[in-house]
Amino acid sequence: MKILLYHKNLHSVEKNILERASQRKHMLKKTMIWDILLFILIGIGSTLIWIFSPVLAQIPMLSMFIPVRMSIWEHLKLLYFPTFFIAFARYLFMGNLQKGILTTYAQGVLLAMSVMTAGHYIITGILGKLFIFTDIIFFYFSMLILIWYLRTHADRQKKSSLSGFLILFLITVCFFYFTYHMPLELGIFQEIILQSQ
C-alpha cells in the first residue's frame, strides 16, 4: 500500500514538473515578440535617433527622450526610453498574465545601463580615450544583456509591478530633470569626446 502511495506521489510530482516546464516554454514563445520588438526599437530606432539627434534635439518635446549632449548620461536615454515604452505596452497587453513584468523590465534596464556606464569608464580608463566603435559595441552589448535578462526572468516575476513602476518613474523623472537643468558636476554628466580613429 505504501509503495503504491509513494509511486502515485512520485507520478504526481513528475506531472507537475512537466506541466511547469510546458507552461514556461509556452510563455517564452508567447513573449518572444516583445523581445524582438525591443531589439528592433533599440537596435534600429535608437541608432537612427543617435544619427539625427542634433536635428531632433531642437524639438522641445523630443529633447526629453533623446540625447541633447554628448555625455554617457544622455546616451543612456537611447537604451532606457525604448525599454520604458515597450515595458508599459507589454504591461497593458499582458499584465494579467505577467503581473510583475514592470519590475522585471526595471531590473533589466538598470542592469543594462550599469553595464553600459561601466564599459564606458573601463575603456576610457584603459585606453585614455573613447573611440566611436567601442561606444557602439558597449551600447549593443548592453542591449543584448537587457534582452537576455528579460528572456531568463520572464516567468519569474513577483506578483506586483509596483516596485518596477516606482523605479521606472524615478528614472524617467531624473532623465527629464537633467535634460532641462544644469547637470551636477559628476563625470557621468560631462561631455565626452569620441575619437573616430
Backbone as a printed PyTorch tensor [residue, N CA C, xyz], in Angstrom:
tensor([[[  0.8270,  -1.2040,   0.0000],
         [  0.0000,   0.0000,   0.0000],
         [  0.8660,   1.2610,   0.0000]],

        [[  1.9230,   1.2650,   0.8810],
         [  2.8310,   2.4070,   0.9600],
         [  3.5620,   2.6160,  -0.3610]],

        [[  3.9290,   1.5000,  -0.9830],
         [  4.6470,   1.5700,  -2.2680],
         [  3.7500,   2.2090,  -3.3250]],

        [[  2.4760,   1.8240,  -3.3390],
         [  1.5300,   2.3910,  -4.3110],
         [  1.3450,   3.8920,  -4.0880]],

        [[  1.2200,   4.2840,  -2.7990],
         [  1.0730,   5.7060,  -2.4930],
         [  2.3220,   6.4900,  -2.8940]],

        [[  3.5040,   5.9040,  -2.6140],
         [  4.7640,   6.5490,  -2.9720],
         [  4.8580,   6.7170,  -4.4870]],

        [[  4.4850,   5.6580,  -5.2210],
         [  4.5180,   5.6890,  -6.6750],
         [  3.5410,   6.7420,  -7.2210]],

        [[  2.3610,   6.8240,  -6.6020],
         [  1.3500,   7.7920,  -7.0160],
         [  1.8410,   9.2270,  -6.7850]],

        [[  2.4770,   9.4600,  -5.6060],
         [  3.0200,  10.7910,  -5.2930],
         [  4.1440,  11.1710,  -6.2440]],

        [[  4.9910,  10.1950,  -6.5590],
         [  6.1030,  10.4230,  -7.4850],
         [  5.5760,  10.7870,  -8.8690]],

        [[  4.5410,  10.0750,  -9.3020],
         [  3.9320,  10.3630, -10.6030],
         [  3.3130,  11.7600, -10.6140]],

        [[  2.6970,  12.1630,  -9.4970],
         [  2.0880,  13.4910,  -9.3810],
         [  3.1550,  14.5910,  -9.4470]],

        [[  4.2980,  14.3680,  -8.7860],
         [  5.3990,  15.3370,  -8.7990],
         [  5.9580,  15.4720, -10.2180]],

        [[  6.1470,  14.3450, -10.8960],
         [  6.6430,  14.3580, -12.2770],
         [  5.6970,  15.1320, -13.1880]],

        [[  4.4030,  14.8990, -12.9920],
         [  3.3900,  15.5780, -13.8050],
         [  3.4350,  17.0880, -13.5850]],

        [[  3.5930,  17.5110, -12.3320],
         [  3.6900,  18.9390, -12.0060],
         [  4.9190,  19.5730, -12.6430]],

        [[  6.0430,  18.8750, -12.5830],
         [  7.2870,  19.3820, -13.1740],
         [  7.1260,  19.5410, -14.6790]],

        [[  6.5450,  18.5470, -15.3290],
         [  6.3340,  18.6010, -16.7800],
         [  5.3690,  19.7210, -17.1600]],

        [[  4.3210,  19.9080, -16.3610],
         [  3.3550,  20.9860, -16.6210],
         [  4.0140,  22.3530, -16.5030]],

        [[  4.8380,  22.5310, -15.4530],
         [  5.5250,  23.8140, -15.2740],
         [  6.5120,  24.0800, -16.4020]],

        [[  7.2150,  23.0390, -16.8340],
         [  8.1590,  23.1840, -17.9490],
         [  7.4230,  23.5600, -19.2270]],

        [[  6.2670,  22.9280, -19.4430],
         [  5.4640,  23.2220, -20.6260],
         [  4.9270,  24.6500, -20.5840]],

        [[  4.4690,  25.0850, -19.4010],
         [  3.9670,  26.4510, -19.2400],
         [  5.0730,  27.4700, -19.4780]],

        [[  6.2680,  27.1760, -18.9690],
         [  7.4080,  28.0890, -19.1560],
         [  7.7530,  28.2070, -20.6350]],

        [[  7.7990,  27.0840, -21.3290],
         [  8.1110,  27.0750, -22.7630],
         [  7.0520,  27.8650, -23.5430]],

        [[  5.7980,  27.6640, -23.1980],
         [  4.7060,  28.3710, -23.8610],
         [  4.8000,  29.8790, -23.6090]],

        [[  5.1010,  30.2710, -22.3600],
         [  5.2080,  31.6900, -22.0090],
         [  6.3660,  32.3460, -22.7460]],

        [[  7.5150,  31.6570, -22.8230],
         [  8.6730,  32.2230, -23.5100],
         [  8.4020,  32.4120, -25.0030]],

        [[  7.6620,  31.4700, -25.6040],
         [  7.2890,  31.6140, -27.0230],
         [  6.3350,  32.7880, -27.1940]],

        [[  5.3750,  32.8840, -26.2910],
         [  4.3510,  33.9210, -26.3840],
         [  4.9420,  35.3170, -26.2060]],

        [[  5.9720,  35.4340, -25.3880],
         [  6.5540,  36.7480, -25.1090],
         [  7.7320,  37.0910, -26.0190]],

        [[  8.1340,  36.1780, -26.8880],
         [  9.2820,  36.4320, -27.7570],
         [  9.0660,  37.6540, -28.6570]],

        [[  7.8390,  37.8790, -29.0840],
         [  7.5380,  39.0110, -29.9570],
         [  7.8960,  40.3340, -29.2780]],

        [[  7.6930,  40.4120, -27.9560],
         [  8.0300,  41.6350, -27.2180],
         [  9.5360,  41.8670, -27.2030]],

        [[ 10.3030,  40.7910, -27.0660],
         [ 11.7650,  40.9090, -27.0510],
         [ 12.2990,  41.2790, -28.4380]],

        [[ 11.6840,  40.7230, -29.4760],
         [ 12.0800,  41.0820, -30.8470],
         [ 11.7590,  42.5510, -31.1140]],

        [[ 10.5930,  42.9950, -30.6670],
         [ 10.1950,  44.3930, -30.8380],
         [ 11.1570,  45.3270, -30.1050]],

        [[ 11.5570,  44.9520, -28.9080],
         [ 12.5150,  45.7530, -28.1450],
         [ 13.8600,  45.7930, -28.8550]],

        [[ 14.2970,  44.6490, -29.3810],
         [ 15.5650,  44.5680, -30.1130],
         [ 15.5550,  45.5140, -31.3130]],

        [[ 14.4490,  45.5150, -32.0600],
         [ 14.3260,  46.3850, -33.2400],
         [ 14.2900,  47.8500, -32.8150]],

        [[ 13.5090,  48.1420, -31.7910],
         [ 13.3510,  49.5260, -31.3430],
         [ 14.6690,  50.0980, -30.8410]],

        [[ 15.4150,  49.3180, -30.0740],
         [ 16.7040,  49.8020, -29.5820],
         [ 17.7470,  49.7530, -30.6940]],

        [[ 17.8560,  48.5950, -31.3400],
         [ 18.9050,  48.3950, -32.3350],
         [ 18.8270,  49.3300, -33.5250]],

        [[ 17.6350,  49.4940, -34.0790],
         [ 17.4740,  50.3270, -35.2760],
         [ 17.0000,  51.7290, -34.8930]],

        [[ 15.9270,  51.7960, -34.0880],
         [ 15.3530,  53.0940, -33.7180],
         [ 16.3500,  53.9940, -33.0030]],

        [[ 17.0500,  53.4620, -32.0140],
         [ 17.9980,  54.2760, -31.2590],
         [ 19.1960,  54.6870, -32.1130]],

        [[ 19.6000,  53.8230, -33.0190],
         [ 20.7060,  54.1700, -33.9230],
         [ 20.3210,  55.3510, -34.8010]],

        [[ 19.1070,  55.3160, -35.3600],
         [ 18.6370,  56.4330, -36.1890],
         [ 18.4870,  57.7120, -35.3730]],

        [[ 17.9880,  57.5730, -34.1530],
         [ 17.8390,  58.7400, -33.2770],
         [ 19.2100,  59.3470, -32.9700]],

        [[ 20.2010,  58.4860, -32.7130],
         [ 21.5480,  58.9750, -32.4030],
         [ 22.1300,  59.7400, -33.5890]],

        [[ 21.8990,  59.2290, -34.7990],
         [ 22.4050,  59.8850, -36.0120],
         [ 21.7530,  61.2510, -36.2090]],

        [[ 20.4270,  61.2920, -36.0060],
         [ 19.6830,  62.5320, -36.2660],
         [ 19.4260,  63.3640, -35.0110]],

        [[ 20.0620,  63.0190, -33.8840],
         [ 19.7940,  63.7240, -32.6280],
         [ 20.0940,  65.2230, -32.6670]],

        [[ 21.1160,  65.7020, -33.4050],
         [ 21.3100,  67.1620, -33.4520],
         [ 20.0910,  67.9100, -33.9970]],

        [[ 19.3980,  67.3120, -34.9650],
         [ 18.2040,  67.9410, -35.5320],
         [ 17.0050,  67.7230, -34.6220]],

        [[ 16.8300,  66.4870, -34.1560],
         [ 15.6680,  66.1410, -33.3290],
         [ 15.6840,  66.8580, -31.9810]],

        [[ 16.8890,  67.1260, -31.4630],
         [ 17.0060,  67.7810, -30.1470],
         [ 16.4690,  69.2070, -30.1600]],

        [[ 16.2650,  69.7730, -31.3420],
         [ 15.7250,  71.1310, -31.4500],
         [ 14.2210,  71.1650, -31.1660]],

        [[ 13.5750,  69.9990, -31.2160],
         [ 12.1400,  69.9130, -30.9270],
         [ 11.9760,  69.7220, -29.4140]],

        [[ 11.3970,  70.7110, -28.7220],
         [ 11.3570,  70.6830, -27.2450],
         [ 10.8230,  69.3830, -26.6370]],

        [[  9.7130,  68.8680, -27.1330],
         [  9.1300,  67.6600, -26.5370],
         [ 10.0120,  66.4270, -26.7630]],

        [[ 10.6720,  66.3640, -27.9110],
         [ 11.5310,  65.2180, -28.2050],
         [ 12.8230,  65.2430, -27.4070]],

        [[ 13.2840,  66.4290, -27.0570],
         [ 14.5800,  66.5420, -26.3730],
         [ 14.5860,  65.8500, -25.0110]],

        [[ 13.4220,  65.6130, -24.4410],
         [ 13.3550,  64.8940, -23.1640],
         [ 13.7060,  63.4140, -23.3440]],

        [[ 13.4940,  62.8940, -24.5490],
         [ 13.6460,  61.4580, -24.7890],
         [ 14.9010,  61.0840, -25.5720]],

        [[ 15.6020,  62.0650, -26.1120],
         [ 16.7890,  61.7750, -26.9250],
         [ 17.9940,  62.5380, -26.3840]],

        [[ 19.2020,  62.1010, -26.7350],
         [ 20.4030,  62.8050, -26.2320],
         [ 20.4690,  64.2460, -26.7270]],

        [[ 20.6930,  65.1720, -25.7950],
         [ 20.8580,  66.5770, -26.1570],
         [ 22.3010,  67.0310, -25.9350]],

        [[ 23.0970,  66.2080, -25.2530],
         [ 24.5190,  66.4770, -25.0450],
         [ 25.2850,  65.1850, -25.2610]],

        [[ 26.5820,  65.3110, -25.4560],
         [ 27.4350,  64.1300, -25.6470],
         [ 27.9810,  63.6710, -24.3000]],

        [[ 27.1040,  63.1420, -23.4640],
         [ 27.5360,  62.5910, -22.1780],
         [ 27.0060,  61.1690, -22.0770]],

        [[ 27.6300,  60.3870, -21.2180],
         [ 27.1830,  58.9980, -21.0530],
         [ 25.7500,  58.9770, -20.5130]],

        [[ 25.3990,  59.9450, -19.6520],
         [ 24.0390,  60.0300, -19.1110],
         [ 23.0140,  60.1920, -20.2330]],

        [[ 23.2940,  61.0930, -21.1610],
         [ 22.3710,  61.3260, -22.2690],
         [ 22.3010,  60.1140, -23.1990]],

        [[ 23.4160,  59.4230, -23.3780],
         [ 23.4140,  58.2270, -24.2350],
         [ 22.5800,  57.0980, -23.6330]],

        [[ 22.4530,  57.1070, -22.3130],
         [ 21.6240,  56.0870, -21.6600],
         [ 20.1530,  56.2010, -22.0630]],

        [[ 19.7390,  57.3850, -22.5080],
         [ 18.3610,  57.5650, -22.9750],
         [ 18.0430,  56.6320, -24.1460]],

        [[ 19.0500,  56.3790, -24.9880],
         [ 18.8510,  55.5230, -26.1630],
         [ 18.5230,  54.0860, -25.7660]],

        [[ 18.9830,  53.6880, -24.6100],
         [ 18.6930,  52.3430, -24.0980],
         [ 17.4260,  52.3500, -23.2390]],

        [[ 17.2590,  53.4160, -22.4710],
         [ 16.1860,  53.4480, -21.4870],
         [ 14.7970,  53.6520, -22.0800]],

        [[ 14.6130,  54.6860, -22.9030],
         [ 13.2560,  55.0320, -23.3180],
         [ 12.5770,  53.9840, -24.2170]],

        [[ 13.2940,  53.3350, -25.1520],
         [ 12.6170,  52.2340, -25.8670],
         [ 12.1600,  51.1330, -24.9080]],

        [[ 12.9990,  50.8330, -23.9040],
         [ 12.6440,  49.8210, -22.9000],
         [ 11.4320,  50.2760, -22.0960]],

        [[ 11.4040,  51.5290, -21.7200],
         [ 10.2950,  52.1060, -20.9580],
         [  8.9700,  51.9450, -21.7110]],

        [[  8.9560,  52.3190, -22.9960],
         [  7.7130,  52.2560, -23.7770],
         [  7.2650,  50.8090, -24.0110]],

        [[  8.2150,  49.9200, -24.3080],
         [  7.8610,  48.5050, -24.5080],
         [  7.3730,  47.8950, -23.1960]],

        [[  7.9920,  48.2580, -22.0840],
         [  7.5880,  47.7140, -20.7700],
         [  6.1340,  48.0430, -20.4730]],

        [[  5.7360,  49.2970, -20.6920],
         [  4.3620,  49.6800, -20.3840],
         [  3.3720,  49.1180, -21.4040]],

        [[  3.8000,  48.9990, -22.6600],
         [  2.9280,  48.3720, -23.6620],
         [  2.7000,  46.9070, -23.3010]],

        [[  3.7620,  46.2310, -22.9080],
         [  3.6450,  44.8150, -22.5240],
         [  2.7840,  44.6570, -21.2710]],

        [[  2.9500,  45.5860, -20.3440],
         [  2.1380,  45.5340, -19.1220],
         [  0.6560,  45.7070, -19.4500]],

        [[  0.3480,  46.6300, -20.3580],
         [ -1.0470,  46.8670, -20.7330],
         [ -1.6580,  45.6670, -21.4450]],

        [[ -0.8690,  45.0130, -22.2990],
         [ -1.4060,  43.8970, -23.0830],
         [ -1.3170,  42.5530, -22.3610]],

        [[ -0.3170,  42.3970, -21.4800],
         [ -0.0980,  41.0910, -20.8570],
         [ -0.0300,  41.1520, -19.3430]],

        [[ -0.4560,  42.2630, -18.7670],
         [ -0.3600,  42.4370, -17.3210],
         [ -1.0970,  41.3890, -16.5190]],

        [[ -2.1740,  40.8460, -17.0950],
         [ -2.9210,  39.8160, -16.3630],
         [ -2.1640,  38.4850, -16.3330]],

        [[ -1.2950,  38.2410, -17.3300],
         [ -0.5050,  37.0040, -17.3580],
         [  0.8330,  37.1720, -16.6550]],

        [[  1.4000,  38.3670, -16.7570],
         [  2.7130,  38.6260, -16.1600],
         [  2.6050,  39.8410, -15.2470]],

        [[  2.0900,  39.6250, -14.0780],
         [  1.7470,  40.7250, -13.1870],
         [  2.9560,  41.5470, -12.7390]],

        [[  4.1240,  40.9440, -12.6480],
         [  5.3110,  41.6760, -12.1950],
         [  6.2380,  42.0990, -13.3100]],

        [[  5.7140,  42.2100, -14.5320],
         [  6.5750,  42.4550, -15.6900],
         [  7.3020,  43.7920, -15.6140]],

        [[  6.6850,  44.8360, -15.0530],
         [  7.3610,  46.1320, -14.9340],
         [  8.5890,  46.0400, -14.0350]],

        [[  8.4950,  45.2210, -13.0070],
         [  9.6340,  45.0230, -12.1110],
         [ 10.7720,  44.3390, -12.8450]],

        [[ 10.4450,  43.3600, -13.6740],
         [ 11.4640,  42.6670, -14.4580],
         [ 12.1380,  43.6270, -15.4290]],

        [[ 11.3570,  44.4600, -16.1040],
         [ 11.9220,  45.4480, -17.0270],
         [ 12.7920,  46.4630, -16.2810]],

        [[ 12.3370,  46.9160, -15.1150],
         [ 13.1090,  47.8870, -14.3320],
         [ 14.4610,  47.2950, -13.9270]],

        [[ 14.4560,  46.0550, -13.4640],
         [ 15.7080,  45.3980, -13.0810],
         [ 16.6190,  45.2230, -14.2910]],

        [[ 16.0290,  44.7990, -15.4140],
         [ 16.8090,  44.5680, -16.6290],
         [ 17.4330,  45.8430, -17.1670]],

        [[ 16.6790,  46.9260, -17.2010],
         [ 17.2160,  48.1780, -17.7560],
         [ 18.2620,  48.7840, -16.8080]],

        [[ 18.0910,  48.6250, -15.5040],
         [ 19.1240,  49.0890, -14.5630],
         [ 20.4200,  48.3190, -14.7680]],

        [[ 20.3150,  47.0000, -14.9570],
         [ 21.4970,  46.1800, -15.2190],
         [ 22.1780,  46.6230, -16.5140]],

        [[ 21.3980,  46.7900, -17.5810],
         [ 21.9540,  47.1670, -18.8870],
         [ 22.6000,  48.5500, -18.8400]],

        [[ 21.9730,  49.5090, -18.1720],
         [ 22.5490,  50.8530, -18.0710],
         [ 23.8330,  50.8330, -17.2320]],

        [[ 23.8700,  49.9730, -16.2190],
         [ 25.0840,  49.8350, -15.4000],
         [ 26.2290,  49.2610, -16.2280]],

        [[ 25.9270,  48.2430, -17.0560],
         [ 26.9420,  47.6380, -17.9250],
         [ 27.4620,  48.6700, -18.9230]],

        [[ 26.5550,  49.4490, -19.5110],
         [ 26.9500,  50.4690, -20.4860],
         [ 27.8370,  51.5350, -19.8380]],

        [[ 27.4630,  51.9930, -18.6490],
         [ 28.2420,  53.0040, -17.9410],
         [ 29.5990,  52.4540, -17.5160]],

        [[ 29.5980,  51.2460, -16.9620],
         [ 30.8570,  50.6190, -16.5350],
         [ 31.7760,  50.4040, -17.7280]],

        [[ 31.2220,  49.9440, -18.8430],
         [ 32.0180,  49.7370, -20.0590],
         [ 32.6600,  51.0260, -20.5200]],

        [[ 31.9050,  52.1110, -20.4720],
         [ 32.4320,  53.4270, -20.8680],
         [ 33.6520,  53.7910, -20.0270]],

        [[ 33.5320,  53.6440, -18.7060],
         [ 34.6260,  54.0540, -17.8250],
         [ 35.7990,  53.0780, -17.8600]],

        [[ 35.5330,  51.8060, -18.0560],
         [ 36.6230,  50.8280, -18.1630],
         [ 37.4550,  51.0940, -19.4110]],

        [[ 36.7880,  51.2530, -20.5550],
         [ 37.5080,  51.5110, -21.8090],
         [ 38.2490,  52.8460, -21.7470]],

        [[ 37.5880,  53.8760, -21.2090],
         [ 38.2420,  55.1830, -21.0880],
         [ 39.4530,  55.0910, -20.1710]],

        [[ 39.3170,  54.3150, -19.0920],
         [ 40.4290,  54.1550, -18.1530],
         [ 41.6030,  53.3980, -18.7610]],

        [[ 41.3130,  52.3820, -19.5640],
         [ 42.3840,  51.5670, -20.1700],
         [ 43.0580,  52.3050, -21.3270]],

        [[ 42.2410,  52.8580, -22.2390],
         [ 42.7810,  53.4770, -23.4470],
         [ 43.0950,  54.9620, -23.2750]],

        [[ 42.5190,  55.5830, -22.2530],
         [ 42.7320,  57.0090, -22.0580],
         [ 41.8050,  57.8760, -22.8910]],

        [[ 41.0830,  57.2850, -23.8160],
         [ 40.1000,  57.9980, -24.6380],
         [ 39.0600,  56.9920, -25.1140]],

        [[ 37.9840,  57.4910, -25.6260],
         [ 36.8840,  56.6250, -26.0590],
         [ 36.7170,  56.7150, -27.5700]],

        [[ 36.7370,  55.5720, -28.2010],
         [ 36.5540,  55.5190, -29.6490],
         [ 35.0880,  55.2890, -29.9760]],

        [[ 34.6710,  55.7500, -31.1480],
         [ 33.2770,  55.5940, -31.5680],
         [ 32.8760,  54.1190, -31.5810]],

        [[ 33.7490,  53.2510, -32.1210],
         [ 33.3780,  51.8420, -32.2460],
         [ 33.2390,  51.1530, -30.8910]],

        [[ 34.0480,  51.5770, -29.8830],
         [ 33.8950,  50.9640, -28.5530],
         [ 32.5970,  51.4160, -27.8950]],

        [[ 32.2290,  52.6650, -28.1260],
         [ 30.9690,  53.1790, -27.5950],
         [ 29.7940,  52.4000, -28.1980]],

        [[ 29.8440,  52.1590, -29.4920],
         [ 28.7830,  51.4200, -30.1890],
         [ 28.7360,  49.9680, -29.7120]],

        [[ 29.9100,  49.3490, -29.5650],
         [ 29.9720,  47.9470, -29.1060],
         [ 29.3320,  47.8040, -27.7280]],

        [[ 29.6740,  48.7120, -26.8100],
         [ 29.1060,  48.6110, -25.4610],
         [ 27.6120,  48.9140, -25.4390]],

        [[ 27.1770,  49.7750, -26.3470],
         [ 25.7420,  50.0450, -26.4380],
         [ 24.9830,  48.7750, -26.8270]],

        [[ 25.4470,  48.1070, -27.8910],
         [ 24.7590,  46.8970, -28.3490],
         [ 24.9470,  45.7260, -27.3840]],

        [[ 26.1040,  45.6590, -26.7340],
         [ 26.3250,  44.6300, -25.7280],
         [ 25.3480,  44.8100, -24.5670]],

        [[ 25.1310,  46.0580, -24.1480],
         [ 24.1750,  46.3620, -23.0690],
         [ 22.7580,  45.9940, -23.4820]],

        [[ 22.4350,  46.2320, -24.7510],
         [ 21.1140,  45.8660, -25.2670],
         [ 20.9200,  44.3510, -25.1970]],

        [[ 21.9500,  43.5980, -25.5750],
         [ 21.8600,  42.1320, -25.5230],
         [ 21.7420,  41.6340, -24.0860]],

        [[ 22.4400,  42.2760, -23.1600],
         [ 22.3220,  41.9360, -21.7270],
         [ 20.8790,  42.1480, -21.2620]],

        [[ 20.2840,  43.2640, -21.6680],
         [ 18.8950,  43.5710, -21.3000],
         [ 17.9480,  42.5000, -21.8240]],

        [[ 18.0700,  42.1470, -23.0960],
         [ 17.1680,  41.1550, -23.6920],
         [ 17.3970,  39.7830, -23.0670]],

        [[ 18.6570,  39.4420, -22.8090],
         [ 18.9610,  38.1720, -22.1340],
         [ 18.2880,  38.1360, -20.7610]],

        [[ 18.3770,  39.2450, -20.0080],
         [ 17.7720,  39.2940, -18.6800],
         [ 16.2640,  39.1050, -18.7610]],

        [[ 15.6440,  39.7820, -19.7180],
         [ 14.1870,  39.6590, -19.8710],
         [ 13.7950,  38.2370, -20.2510]],

        [[ 14.5790,  37.6030, -21.1280],
         [ 14.2560,  36.2370, -21.5510],
         [ 14.3910,  35.2480, -20.3890]],

        [[ 15.4020,  35.4310, -19.5690],
         [ 15.6470,  34.4660, -18.4930],
         [ 14.7930,  34.7160, -17.2520]],

        [[ 14.1910,  35.9030, -17.1580],
         [ 13.3760,  36.2240, -15.9820],
         [ 11.9110,  36.4740, -16.3160]],

        [[ 11.5140,  36.2050, -17.5530],
         [ 10.1380,  36.4940, -17.9960],
         [  9.0890,  35.7050, -17.2290]],

        [[  9.4700,  34.5540, -16.7020],
         [  8.4850,  33.7270, -15.9950],
         [  8.7750,  33.6480, -14.4990]],

        [[  9.5950,  34.5660, -13.9990],
         [  9.9440,  34.5330, -12.5790],
         [  9.6080,  35.8380, -11.8750]],

        [[  8.5760,  36.5020, -12.3500],
         [  8.2520,  37.7970, -11.7730],
         [  7.6050,  37.6830, -10.4070]],

        [[  7.6970,  38.8100,  -9.7060],
         [  6.9480,  38.9270,  -8.4620],
         [  5.4840,  39.1440,  -8.8210]],

        [[  4.6250,  39.1320,  -7.8220],
         [  3.1860,  39.2570,  -8.0850],
         [  2.7560,  40.7000,  -8.3390]],

        [[  3.6450,  41.6450,  -8.0930],
         [  3.2620,  43.0490,  -8.2570],
         [  4.2820,  43.7890,  -9.1100]],

        [[  3.7980,  44.7460,  -9.8840],
         [  4.6710,  45.6020, -10.6870],
         [  4.8960,  46.9530, -10.0220]],

        [[  4.4290,  47.1140,  -8.7920],
         [  4.5020,  48.4150,  -8.1270],
         [  5.9410,  48.8940,  -7.9760]],

        [[  6.8330,  48.0240,  -7.5020],
         [  8.2290,  48.4540,  -7.3190],
         [  8.8540,  48.8000,  -8.6600]],

        [[  8.5360,  48.0290,  -9.7120],
         [  9.0420,  48.3300, -11.0500],
         [  8.5250,  49.6600, -11.5610]],

        [[  7.2430,  49.9180, -11.3280],
         [  6.6410,  51.1950, -11.7340],
         [  7.3460,  52.3590, -11.0510]],

        [[  7.6040,  52.2430,  -9.7490],
         [  8.2570,  53.3190,  -9.0000],
         [  9.6860,  53.5580,  -9.4840]],

        [[ 10.4130,  52.4840,  -9.7730],
         [ 11.7860,  52.6100, -10.2730],
         [ 11.7890,  53.3010, -11.6330]],

        [[ 10.9310,  52.8440, -12.5460],
         [ 10.8590,  53.4370, -13.8870],
         [ 10.4220,  54.9060, -13.8130]],

        [[  9.4790,  55.1980, -12.9410],
         [  9.0190,  56.5770, -12.7600],
         [ 10.1610,  57.4710, -12.2800]],

        [[ 10.9190,  56.9970, -11.3060],
         [ 12.0210,  57.7750, -10.7410],
         [ 13.1170,  58.0210, -11.7880]],

        [[ 13.4650,  56.9890, -12.5580],
         [ 14.4900,  57.1570, -13.5970],
         [ 14.0140,  58.1540, -14.6490]],

        [[ 12.7490,  58.0640, -15.0420],
         [ 12.1840,  58.9780, -16.0410],
         [ 12.2390,  60.4180, -15.5500]],

        [[ 11.8630,  60.6390, -14.2980],
         [ 11.9150,  61.9900, -13.7120],
         [ 13.3500,  62.5140, -13.7390]],

        [[ 14.3120,  61.6680, -13.4160],
         [ 15.7280,  62.0850, -13.4370],
         [ 16.1660,  62.4700, -14.8440]],

        [[ 15.8000,  61.6550, -15.8340],
         [ 16.1540,  61.9960, -17.2160],
         [ 15.5310,  63.3250, -17.6310]],

        [[ 14.2690,  63.5340, -17.3210],
         [ 13.5890,  64.7800, -17.6800],
         [ 14.2370,  65.9790, -16.9720]],

        [[ 14.5060,  65.8190, -15.6840],
         [ 15.0670,  66.9250, -14.9020],
         [ 16.4370,  67.3420, -15.4350]],

        [[ 17.3270,  66.3640, -15.6570],
         [ 18.6860,  66.6870, -16.0830],
         [ 18.7810,  67.0610, -17.5580]],

        [[ 17.6860,  66.9230, -18.2960],
         [ 17.6620,  67.4230, -19.6690],
         [ 17.5650,  68.9370, -19.6700]],

        [[ 16.7700,  69.4850, -18.7570],
         [ 16.4890,  70.9210, -18.7550],
         [ 17.2210,  71.7110, -17.6800]],

        [[ 17.9120,  71.0360, -16.7740],
         [ 18.6290,  71.7390, -15.7150],
         [ 20.1180,  71.4500, -15.8200]],

        [[ 20.8970,  72.3750, -15.2980],
         [ 22.3460,  72.2220, -15.3420],
         [ 22.7460,  70.9260, -14.6370]],

        [[ 23.4630,  70.0520, -15.3470],
         [ 23.8310,  68.7810, -14.7230],
         [ 24.7750,  68.9730, -13.5280]],

        [[ 24.7410,  68.0210, -12.6340],
         [ 25.6530,  68.0500, -11.4950],
         [ 27.0850,  67.8960, -11.9770]],

        [[ 28.0330,  68.3100, -11.1340],
         [ 29.4480,  68.2030, -11.5080],
         [ 29.9410,  66.7760, -11.2730]],

        [[ 29.3720,  65.8480, -11.9900],
         [ 29.7840,  64.4460, -11.9240],
         [ 30.2170,  64.0020, -13.3080]],

        [[ 31.1330,  63.0460, -13.3580],
         [ 31.6730,  62.5840, -14.6360],
         [ 30.6180,  62.0580, -15.5980]],

        [[ 29.5740,  61.4390, -15.0670],
         [ 28.5420,  60.8370, -15.9240],
         [ 27.7920,  61.8950, -16.7360]],

        [[ 27.7820,  63.1530, -16.2450],
         [ 27.0840,  64.2360, -16.9370],
         [ 28.0020,  65.0630, -17.8380]],

        [[ 29.3200,  64.7860, -17.7770],
         [ 30.2710,  65.5930, -18.5430],
         [ 30.2850,  65.2000, -20.0040]],

        [[ 30.5770,  66.1930, -20.8540],
         [ 30.6760,  65.9400, -22.2920],
         [ 31.8300,  64.9830, -22.5710]],

        [[ 31.5830,  64.0240, -23.4610],
         [ 32.6500,  63.1090, -23.8490],
         [ 33.0550,  63.4180, -25.2880]],

        [[ 34.3170,  63.1560, -25.5690],
         [ 34.8310,  63.3690, -26.9220],
         [ 35.1270,  62.0060, -27.5190]],

        [[ 34.3780,  61.6420, -28.5340],
         [ 34.5750,  60.3540, -29.2050],
         [ 35.6270,  60.4940, -30.2810]],

        [[ 36.5730,  59.5590, -30.3090],
         [ 37.6130,  59.5470, -31.3430],
         [ 37.1390,  58.6670, -32.5050]],

        [[ 37.3090,  59.1430, -33.7010],
         [ 36.8900,  58.3280, -34.8550],
         [ 37.9350,  57.2920, -35.2300]],

        [[ 39.1790,  57.4990, -34.8330],
         [ 40.2250,  56.5070, -35.1350],
         [ 41.3020,  56.5220, -34.0760]]])
